[in-house]
């Protein structure tokens, strides 16, 4: 969720800091700090000396993948009549566990029906 949030925030504003993530996700600063540290260690993000966060190439690729999954799964659930908030919450859970094969099949179905 953190990578997806950083990706979304980067689309909205030129510079992103941990406080922006905490406010967007409504998480505590210590929780965000711990997650940012983990993402740094895994080389998904870079944090400069002023605390500004940028996605690495690997981080960007993974964030885009997660965001695409979230977006498509949310649309599918809303097409089934689920309200937007519930669809988004459920898509957030599903996007992390769905297999690539199942997701690609759903994605193709959505593209074919567009």
C-alpha positions as YAML, in Angstrom:
chain: A
units: angstrom
residues:
- id: 1
  name: UNK
  ca: [0.00, 0.00, 0.00]
- id: 2
  name: UNK
  ca: [2.85, 2.38, 0.72]
- id: 3
  name: UNK
  ca: [4.35, 2.12, -2.76]
- id: 4
  name: UNK
  ca: [0.94, 2.69, -4.31]
- id: 5
  name: UNK
  ca: [0.39, 5.70, -2.06]
- id: 6
  name: UNK
  ca: [3.78, 7.18, -2.94]
- id: 7
  name: UNK
  ca: [2.97, 6.64, -6.63]
- id: 8
  name: UNK
  ca: [-0.42, 8.37, -6.30]
- id: 9
  name: UNK
  ca: [1.06, 11.27, -4.33]
- id: 10
  name: UNK
  ca: [3.84, 11.70, -6.91]
- id: 11
  name: UNK
  ca: [1.13, 12.13, -9.55]
- id: 12
  name: UNK
  ca: [-0.47, 14.91, -7.50]
- id: 13
  name: UNK
  ca: [2.55, 16.82, -6.22]
- id: 14
  name: UNK
  ca: [6.18, 17.21, -7.27]
- id: 15
  name: UNK
  ca: [7.71, 16.40, -3.87]
- id: 16
  name: UNK
  ca: [6.57, 13.74, -1.40]
- id: 17
  name: UNK
  ca: [7.65, 13.33, 2.22]
- id: 18
  name: UNK
  ca: [6.76, 10.85, 4.95]
- id: 19
  name: UNK
  ca: [4.31, 13.32, 6.49]
- id: 20
  name: UNK
  ca: [2.39, 13.42, 3.19]
- id: 21
  name: UNK
  ca: [2.10, 9.64, 3.25]
- id: 22
  name: UNK
  ca: [0.95, 9.64, 6.88]
- id: 23
  name: UNK
  ca: [-1.71, 12.25, 6.18]
- id: 24
  name: UNK
  ca: [-2.93, 10.55, 2.99]
- id: 25
  name: UNK
  ca: [-3.18, 7.11, 4.59]
- id: 26
  name: UNK
  ca: [-4.23, 8.41, 8.02]
- id: 27
  name: UNK
  ca: [-1.41, 6.39, 9.59]
- id: 28
  name: UNK
  ca: [0.87, 7.39, 12.44]
- id: 29
  name: UNK
  ca: [4.23, 8.96, 11.68]
- id: 30
  name: UNK
  ca: [6.13, 6.10, 13.39]
- id: 31
  name: UNK
  ca: [4.30, 3.50, 11.25]
- id: 32
  name: UNK
  ca: [5.14, 5.41, 8.08]
- id: 33
  name: UNK
  ca: [8.75, 5.92, 9.20]
- id: 34
  name: UNK
  ca: [9.15, 2.17, 9.76]
- id: 35
  name: UNK
  ca: [7.63, 1.37, 6.33]
- id: 36
  name: UNK
  ca: [9.79, 4.00, 4.60]
- id: 37
  name: UNK
  ca: [12.86, 2.45, 6.20]
- id: 38
  name: UNK
  ca: [11.86, -0.98, 4.91]
- id: 39
  name: UNK
  ca: [11.21, 0.35, 1.40]
- id: 40
  name: UNK
  ca: [14.62, 2.06, 1.43]
- id: 41
  name: UNK
  ca: [16.35, -1.16, 2.48]
- id: 42
  name: UNK
  ca: [14.56, -3.04, -0.29]
- id: 43
  name: UNK
  ca: [15.68, -0.37, -2.79]
- id: 44
  name: UNK
  ca: [12.12, 0.60, -3.78]
- id: 45
  name: UNK
  ca: [12.55, 4.24, -2.76]
- id: 46
  name: UNK
  ca: [15.25, 6.84, -2.31]
- id: 47
  name: UNK
  ca: [15.03, 9.46, 0.42]
- id: 48
  name: UNK
  ca: [17.20, 12.53, -0.06]
- id: 49
  name: UNK
  ca: [18.84, 14.59, 2.68]
- id: 50
  name: UNK
  ca: [15.74, 16.82, 2.93]
- id: 51
  name: UNK
  ca: [13.41, 13.84, 3.41]
- id: 52
  name: UNK
  ca: [11.91, 13.87, -0.07]
- id: 53
  name: UNK
  ca: [10.97, 10.45, -1.37]
- id: 54
  name: UNK
  ca: [11.32, 9.22, -4.93]
- id: 55
  name: UNK
  ca: [10.59, 5.78, -6.32]
- id: 56
  name: UNK
  ca: [13.50, 3.83, -7.75]
- id: 57
  name: UNK
  ca: [13.01, 2.10, -11.10]
- id: 58
  name: UNK
  ca: [12.09, -1.12, -9.27]
- id: 59
  name: UNK
  ca: [9.80, 0.78, -6.91]
- id: 60
  name: UNK
  ca: [8.08, 2.56, -9.77]
- id: 61
  name: UNK
  ca: [7.53, -0.69, -11.69]
- id: 62
  name: UNK
  ca: [6.02, -2.40, -8.65]
- id: 63
  name: UNK
  ca: [3.92, 0.64, -7.70]
- id: 64
  name: UNK
  ca: [2.50, 0.88, -11.22]
- id: 65
  name: UNK
  ca: [1.67, -2.82, -11.17]
- id: 66
  name: UNK
  ca: [-0.13, -2.51, -7.83]
- id: 67
  name: UNK
  ca: [-1.94, 0.66, -8.93]
- id: 68
  name: UNK
  ca: [-3.12, -0.97, -12.15]
- id: 69
  name: UNK
  ca: [-4.42, -3.96, -10.21]
- id: 70
  name: UNK
  ca: [-6.20, -1.69, -7.74]
- id: 71
  name: UNK
  ca: [-7.79, 0.39, -10.48]
- id: 72
  name: UNK
  ca: [-9.01, -2.53, -12.57]
- id: 73
  name: UNK
  ca: [-10.24, -4.58, -9.62]
- id: 74
  name: UNK
  ca: [-12.10, -1.55, -8.23]
- id: 75
  name: UNK
  ca: [-13.83, -1.04, -11.59]
- id: 76
  name: UNK
  ca: [-14.84, -4.70, -11.77]
- id: 77
  name: UNK
  ca: [-16.31, -4.61, -8.28]
- id: 78
  name: UNK
  ca: [-18.20, -1.37, -9.01]
- id: 79
  name: UNK
  ca: [-19.56, -2.92, -12.22]
- id: 80
  name: UNK
  ca: [-20.96, -5.67, -10.00]
- id: 81
  name: UNK
  ca: [-22.86, -3.03, -8.03]
- id: 82
  name: UNK
  ca: [-20.52, -2.54, -5.09]
- id: 83
  name: UNK
  ca: [-20.22, 1.04, -3.86]
- id: 84
  name: UNK
  ca: [-16.96, 2.87, -4.65]
- id: 85
  name: UNK
  ca: [-15.57, 2.95, -1.11]
- id: 86
  name: UNK
  ca: [-16.15, -0.76, -0.49]
- id: 87
  name: UNK
  ca: [-14.86, -1.65, -3.97]
- id: 88
  name: UNK
  ca: [-11.67, 0.33, -3.37]
- id: 89
  name: UNK
  ca: [-11.13, -1.21, 0.08]
- id: 90
  name: UNK
  ca: [-11.71, -4.74, -1.24]
- id: 91
  name: UNK
  ca: [-9.55, -4.16, -4.32]
- id: 92
  name: UNK
  ca: [-6.75, -3.09, -2.00]
- id: 93
  name: UNK
  ca: [-6.92, -6.46, -0.28]
- id: 94
  name: UNK
  ca: [-7.34, -8.52, -3.45]
- id: 95
  name: UNK
  ca: [-4.56, -6.81, -5.44]
- id: 96
  name: UNK
  ca: [-1.89, -8.29, -3.19]
- id: 97
  name: UNK
  ca: [-3.04, -11.91, -3.32]
- id: 98
  name: UNK
  ca: [-4.52, -12.41, -6.78]
- id: 99
  name: UNK
  ca: [-2.38, -14.49, -9.12]
- id: 100
  name: UNK
  ca: [-0.91, -12.91, -12.24]
- id: 101
  name: UNK
  ca: [-2.88, -15.37, -14.37]
- id: 102
  name: UNK
  ca: [-6.21, -14.46, -12.79]
- id: 103
  name: UNK
  ca: [-5.48, -10.74, -12.91]
- id: 104
  name: UNK
  ca: [-4.41, -10.82, -16.56]
- id: 105
  name: UNK
  ca: [-7.61, -12.71, -17.43]
- id: 106
  name: UNK
  ca: [-9.74, -10.08, -15.66]
- id: 107
  name: UNK
  ca: [-7.73, -7.29, -17.30]
- id: 108
  name: UNK
  ca: [-8.25, -8.80, -20.76]
- id: 109
  name: UNK
  ca: [-11.98, -9.21, -20.10]
- id: 110
  name: UNK
  ca: [-12.21, -5.54, -19.10]
- id: 111
  name: UNK
  ca: [-10.27, -4.45, -22.20]
- id: 112
  name: UNK
  ca: [-12.45, -6.59, -24.47]
- id: 113
  name: UNK
  ca: [-15.60, -5.02, -22.99]
- id: 114
  name: UNK
  ca: [-14.37, -1.43, -23.36]
...
